[in-house]
């Protein structure tokens, strides 16, 4: 193994450990996202340790260069992450709209109560 392979393998293991540690401590990331990032770094680790296997997988997809295959895979993962962020943004937008409507309703109903009390 050359030094770059060892560096990527160690970096991947460190990142997997960091992801597990940080999510278990703060619980700010969902379990699905945690698994997704762990799988990404696991694949990086496997590519660093077993590059010949991934060269054969790349050839199955019609890409005869491992670097191009990894770049295409990275672009695909970027699109997946963008879609997940868009989906989460839409969910939050819906929640904000519902909360805004509830606040407006409460303000309107409290004004009616105040006006009704003043008339008596």
N, C-alpha and C positions, 0 to 999 in steps of 0.2 A: 504494500500500500504506500502511496506517496503521501506527502505531508498535507496536501489539500484535502484528500479523502479523510484523513484523520481529523483535520480541523472541522470539516462539515459534520462528521459523525459525532464529535464531541459537542459541537454547537447544537446539533439536533437534540441530543440527550439533555443538555442543559436547558434548552427551551421547553422541552416536554416537562421536565421537573419544575421549571418556573411556572408554567401554565397550571399545572396541578396544584402547586403551592399557593399561587395567587388566587385561584378560584376557590380553593377550599377555605382560605382565610377571609376573603371579602364577600364571596357569594354575589358578585355583581354581574357575572356572566352566566348565561344559561347553560344547562348541561349539554344541549345540542351544539352550541358554539364551542364549548370546551372540547367536545369529542372531535369536532371538525378541525380545530387547530392542532390537536394532538395527532390526528391522522395526517395532516399536512407535514408536520415535522417528522412523523414516522416514515413517510414516503421519502422525505429528504435524506433521512438516515439510511434507508434501504438503497436509495440511488447511490449514495456515497459508498456503501459497503459492497453492493452487488450491481455494478454498472452493466455488466454483460447481460443480465436478465432483463433489465429495462431497455437495452438496445434491441433485444429480440421482441419485446412488447411493442416498441416503437415501430419496428418493421412490420408487425401485424397490422398496425394502423396506417401503413403506407408511408411512414416517415423514416428515412434511412439515416438520420443523424440524431443522436440522443439530445444534443443541445436544442435543436429545433423542436423536438418532441416536448422537452421540458418547458420551453417558451410557450408553445401552444397550450400545454396543460396549465401553465400559469395564467395565460389569458382567459382560459375557460374558468378557472377558479376566481379570477377577478370579476367576471360576469356573474358568477354565482353570488359572490359577496355583494356586488352592487344590487342584485335583485333582492337579496335578504335585507339590505339597508332600505331599499325602496319600500318593501313590504312593511317593515317596522315603522317607517315614517308615515305610511298611510294609516296604520293602526293608531299611532299616536295622534295623527291629525283628526281621526274620527273621535278619539277620546276627548281631545281638546274642544271639538265642536260640541259634543254632548255636555261637557262641563260648562261651557259658555252659555248654552241654552238653559241649563239648570240654574246658573247664577242669575241670568236675566229673568227667569220665571220667579225666582225667590225675591229678587229686588222688586219686581212688578207686583207680586202678591203682598209684600210687606208695605208697599206704598198704598195699596188699596185698603189695608187694615188701618194704617195711620189716618187716611182720609176718612174712612168710616168712623173711627173713634172721634175725630174732630167734629163731625157733623152732629153727633149725639150730644 
